[in-house]
Amino acid sequence: EGYGSANSGSASTYNQMRSFIGSRSMNDPEDYQTVKDRYLDIDNFIDYHLSVIYGQNFDIGNIKCWRPQREEGGQFRWMLYDQDYSFNLWKPDVYLPAMKRNFSDYENMFTFHTNISGSGTGWPNQGGRTLLFREMLESDVFRARLIQRCADLLNSNFSTETVLAQIDKMAAIVRPEIDRHLTRWGWAALQERGFGSPHKEEDKPLNLEHWERNVEVMREFARVRPDALRDHLMDHFDFKNGLSDIQVTVSGPSKGTVQLNTLVIDQPSWSGVYFRDVPPQLTAVPSEGARFVRWSGAVESVETTIALPLDSAMVSVVAEFE
């Protein structure tokens, strides 16, 4: 955990990885391939950082990773945990003034995660903390993969509808327990038990209304986060061409699907938002006994895999199967 403390096994391979990535050019194909083969599960590493960035968690030092100790398939994988600063649940009037003494901008998490100042691993984002992520972003391959995956997640797991549904599902499980919880752990109950530090009267006592407000804070975060994150990504990577709304239609959906970057489109019609500076890749995948005929609409092609040109605000493409 952290930056080289082994709870089990040895930290030697982890330290080798940090040294290798920090001293080599990740835009060199051979060096990048070495990292991919020997040290790092690239897709897991991308998903981990995009999850932290989506939640806007500035407390980025809580790192746990693991690897199986074998030559083949022994890459490190990151584990998401301790994300309680996500979703704007911290009080900005308390934290922001103190935080700005350490770093001026906590809004754009891509900028926050690529800070180069400071050689150590101190709070909140000295260069030692951001080393692996920002060095990997020097690779054109990694950067394009991260940007495409971010777009995919914002159209799926991180979409407002999906996150709201998950918040509501979890809240529905917790809500019936609140009264019983407060009976034991409310302010009156703590006083009766004679609890001292860290419980202080000025800490706002939890009640059901307070809890519901926190749930609504998370819901509001989910409503506005996709648009904000897209803007932050375009600003950080200096994209000039904006976004395109794309629509993918599968003609004969029972006869095939479309692989759009990391997403599988298995419905007759699907829409999403993508960065025009980094067009997505689409692959037609026919079902058993069927065949792919052609792409039509924005692209006229019989090739199975295409890069979808995003040269307008609205782009439609049809995958035809028979």
Secondary structure, 3 states (H helix, E strand, C coil): CCCCCCCCCCCHHHHHHHHHHHHCCCCCHHHHHHHHHHHECHHHHHHHHHHHHHHCCCCCCCCEEECCCCCCCCCEEEECCCCCCCCCCCCHHHHHHHHCCCCCCCCCHHHHCCCCCCCCCCCCCCHHHHHHHHHHCCCHHHHHHHHHHHHHHHCCCCCHHHHHHHHHHHHHHHHHHHHHHHHHHCHHHHHHHCCCCCCCCCCCCCCHHHHHHHHHHHHHHHHHHHHHHHHHHHHHCCCCCCEEEEEEEEECHHHEEEEECCEEECCCEEEEEEECCCCCEEEEEECCCCCEEEEEECCCECCCEEECCCCCCEEEEEEEEC
